[in-house]
Amino acid sequence: MKTTSMTLDEALVAAREGVITREIASTLIRARAGDEFDSLLHAAAELRDRLKGSRITYSKKVFIPLTNLCRDYCGYCTFRKDPGDPGALTMTPDQVLSVAEAGARLGCKEALFSLGDRPEAIFPEMRETLARLGHRTTLSYLAEMCERVVNETGLLPHANPGLMGRRDLETLRRFNPSMGLMLESTSERLTLPGMPHDNAPDKPPSLRLKTIEEAGRLKIPFTTGILIGIGETLDERVDSLFAIRELHERYGHIQEVIIQNFRAKPEIPMHAHPEPSMTDHARTIAVARLVLWDMNLQVPPNLSDDRYPFLLKAGLNDWGGISPLTPDFINPEKPWPQIDRLAEQTAAKGFELTERLSVYPEYVDWDEFIDEGVRARVRAMADGLGHANIE
């Protein structure tokens, strides 16, 4: 455990002035319950209010799990399957378009594509499926589906497929105004034997940081984030936040950062692993706000059950994607809140729930960041402030 001679009050003074080092963040993330915790949350919420105002945004989406076959075996995941497992599925084009069309009829604007990492690398069954679909790689099939969704249904794809090289990012950029990859953690320890990423070849932090950086070079509005409570230390959380901040300072492309809390499930290897407390989650969100400053900070409300409104006190400004149609396939046991209920709960805390597009308002009118092939579509779906046009 890291020790520091700085007091929490001294750290808060520096953070409020916009000077926040790793040492300062390390002090803040250890704020104790009571006055220290309350002061930390107040500082974070005050900064959010000053920089973001009273709007809390969300994206109305459909969740499209293109394939749940995956070559990674993470200790906390129920989404991934092997061929032949109950529930193993690679969606057909007709299935993808059917979900997207149904979402469009309900007023959704985003099609979130989530899928396993490179299943064709280890499963001959996936290679055979891809061949029947006219593709050699899962990412190639994904690109076709993104193109068809945007052209045939009008929804904006947001691809979240795992590691990507430059060529795949360039291809997907043509149809995705935004994309994403969770960093999860910069801790190499988590890849060691017995840790959650010990059998996950796509989870070494250096590989994930490389993808996020390549997206920055290509000017792709990008979503990333950290997953807390999977065995990382508090200082490793801080290191992860600084890694994200440094990439954004270099390229200006990270449109949102998710602070996601681990939830235990009976069927995962980590079923007995303790979950982070609400206090721990809120404290981490608050430190993220102070470290990341004016970046958009998202927290998924369904992963905090009915307690999620409390987290507004910690400085978040976005609830992420909410679907009126499809479940959260990554956490199927945690249903989305109804959008009307989310609006009521948000308003009760003094904020206005505002629908955004898959790409954040800051990037909507920035030609450099939106491919010309989807630029007109994005802007036609936006209002004068870059949020979703719901008229």
Summary of the structure (lengths in Angstrom):
residues: 391
radius of gyration: 20.1
end to end distance: 52.8
largest distance: 62.5
contacts: 1372
relative contact order: 0.16
helix: 44%
strand: 15%
